């Protein structure tokens, strides 16, 4: 589950990019087999093979572009890998890697680097020198602070630092203005600075399971946002200013302390998913029908006693979460026309 956000949002898309570019390439699953025709190998998949080390002969694959090393037992990567200078996609998730080879910055063509589920305690400086990097996944490691030099990754559009031990929002990230996806879930970040609004291209922001007690004002000023998740925080109030997020399609506020919905929320015409499960909401206003694009609303685990009949009259709404509330009766028409869960 810890890799879920990045996997869904990022890796599916970059896998598509990788395979579309290399659709006619053979996918080798054995290094020994690949070494028989080393110059013909562009894709090598060694995932799930219980490897404890990567053979130095990997450097003989001069045209290697995609390397899969997930789900092995690697504690490091060999220096010889740095000779694979055509490598563009490297996936080494779910290993025990605690450091990278000294010459790692030689992999100048790297576009996607995924090292989720390892033992990195910091962001190695040689990663910050990979100036063609567009997606970086360092989730589920042991990182406590972010290397300031990360701001040099000007082409970075997707960054996952979720499930680490970061306690302070990395201000350097506000200088990577091309960021479109930023995942910081399950860290110890209690304050989000106003400067986050400099990320004017940001479309997806996840701050789940961070000790936040309010929706940060800087976040509300990122008008480009389409998906915002603040689930499992300590938020009690949704500010009226939430309506500034004119392009928002997904708002996740599950498992907070919210008891009322602000009137301005109902002006968010682009909203398709509204997650409000496990809060303290006692009722839903009839103004909810102004959310004409709403497709799914999750109200499970709230204090609602009577089913909001207005939900059954919203044409776009297909999914209604109402379980674990006080609701005992749902009208027949709604049961037939909606998916109630």
Protein Blocks (a to p, Z undefined) as FASTA:
>chain_A
ZZmmmmmmmmmmmmmmmmmmmmmbccdfbfklmmmmmmlpmbdcfehklpabdcfklmmm
mmbcbdcfehiabfbdcfklmmmmmbfbdcfehiabfbdcfklmmmmmbmbdcfehiabf
bdcfklmmmmkbfbdcfehiabfbdcfklmmmmmbcbdcfehiabfbdcfklmmmmmbfb
dcfehiabfbdcfklmmmmmbfbdcfehiacfbdcfklmmmmkbmbdcfehiabfbdcfk
lmmmmmbcbdcfehiabfbdcfklmmmmkbmbdcfehiabfbdcfklmmmmmbmbdcfeh
iabfbdcfklmmmmklmbdcfehiabfbdcfklmmmpccZZ
